[in-house]
Amino acid sequence: MDFIRYAEASAALLNADLGEVDGLVAYLHDRPWLVDRAADRDCMLLRKFQRELRPVFEAGEADDTSGVVGRLNELMARHPIAPRISDHDEHDLHLHVATENASVADLLVGESLLGLATLVCDLGADRLGVCSATPCTQVFVDTSPNRSRRYCSERCSSRANVAAFRARQKAVATA
């Protein structure tokens, strides 16, 4: 189980538009075996989870370790994880975080919570952030070696840098 990948997937899940099943299917693009199981109920449950999970990233952005830990613990209590060893590939035993008959929502919530909990324990709560670009509100997981990530994507980073450059140029021109 790749916990950093699951933590990053939880940020992508939080950023996903899950208003309809098509949005969930788009999120699951790299997991085709789950697409056929995606249902309206999963979208409803995942939208609720998005509302519950966002404060975790906001607390990480605020460098509030106890807030991150407390909120993650609350979510793990509310959404129990049922880890099991999977042997569908004899040469690659690994953990799954839900039973075989779990819903898509239960599986994604379990992966998100276990991934985030492990990431926070291993790398720290300050690895969770909210994009600094105005007006973006996307979240991200900072896996940079020096904890320097401030934007959710290269696009937001470029946009913010161009805006700052233009603001400096304008200030020089009016001075």
N, C-alpha and C positions, 0 to 999 in steps of 0.2 A: 504494500500500500504506500503510495507516494503522497505523504501528508502535505507537502508544499503544493503539489498539483491540486489536491482537494481544497486547500485553503484558497488558492487562486481561483478555483472553480466556484467557491462560495462567493467571492467578490463578483465574478461574472454572473452568477445566479442573482445576486442582489441588483446588478445593473440591467438584467434582462427584462424585456417587456413581456410579461406573462398574462396580459389581458385576455388572450385566447390561446387555444391549444397550439396554433401555428407558432406563437412565440416560444412555447416550451419545446416544440419540435426543432425550431431554429437553435435553441440553446443546446439541445441534444444532438446536434449535427455530427459529432464525432463518436456517438454511441448509438448506432442504428438499432441495436437490439432492444433499446428502451423506447424507441419512437412509437412503435405499434401499441405500447401499453399506456402512452400518455393520454390523459383524459381531462375533462373540464374540472373534475374534482381535484386533480393534482394541481391545476393552475390556481384554484381557489385557495388550497392549503399553502401553496408556495407563495402566493401574494401575502398571505397572513405572516408567513415566515419572514418574508422580506421586511415587513414592518417591524418584526421582532428583532431581526438581525442588524438592521441599520444602526441602532444605538451602540452596538459593539464596535463598529468601525469608527463612529464618531468619538467614542471614548478613547480608542487607539490614537486617533488624530490629535486629541487633546492631551495625550500622554498620561491618561488616567488608567493606570494598570489595574487598580482595584475595581474600577468601573468595568473594564473589559472582562476581568476574571469573574466578577459578580454576575454580569449579564450572561456570559457563556455558561456559568454554572446553572443559572436559572433556566436557560434554554435546554441544557442537557438534562435537567430534571423534568422539564415539560415534554421533551422529545427523547425518551430513552433510546439508547443505541444498543443494538443486539449484534455484537460482533461475532463472526464465525469464520473459521478457516475454510477457504474454498479450494477444492481440488479438481476443478473442471479442467485444469491443465496440470497433469501430474508433475511436470518439471518446473512448475512455477506456483508453488503453494503461496497463497496470499490471503489477506483479510478482506472480508466484505463486512459492511456495517449494518446489514439488514438481512432478514430472512429471505429465502428465495421467492416467497409469494408477497413480499412487501410491495406497496404501491411505489410508483415513481417518486412521488413526493417524499415518502418515508425514506427511501434510499438517498435522495439528494440532500435531505435535511441531515441525515446521519453522517454522510460523507462531509458535509460542510462543517458540522459541529466538531467531529473528530479531527478533521484537518486543521481547523482554526485552533482548537484546544492544544493540539500537538505543536503547532507553529508558535503559539504564544508561550508555551512552556520551553521550547527549544531556542527560539530566537527573540522573544520578547513581545509585549503588547504594543510597543511603538512601531511594529511592522505593519499595522493596520492603519489605513489612511483614507482621507477624502480628498479628491482632486482640488488643487489650489487654483485652477483656472476658473475665471468668472465666465459664465454662470453655471459651469459644469458642477454636477453633484454626484458624479460617479465615484465609486470606492475602488480601492486597490490593495494589494498585498505587496509590500516593499521587500523584495528579496535581494536588493543591491548590497554589495559588501559593506558599504559605509552608511547605510540607512539614510540615503539622500533623496529618495524618490519623493516627488511632490505632485506629480500629475498621473492621471489614470492611463494616459496614452501618449505616444509621440505627437499625435495631432494636437492635443491640448497643450503639451509642452511647447511645441512650435508656435502655436497661436499666442500663448502667453508671452513668449520671448519676443515675438514680432510686435505685440502690443506695447511691451515695455520699451523696446527700441524706438518705436514711433513716439511714445510719450517723452522719451529723453530727447529725441530730435526736435519735437515741438517745443519743449522747455528751452532748449538752446536757441531756437529760432526766435522765441518771444523774449529772451533775456537781453 
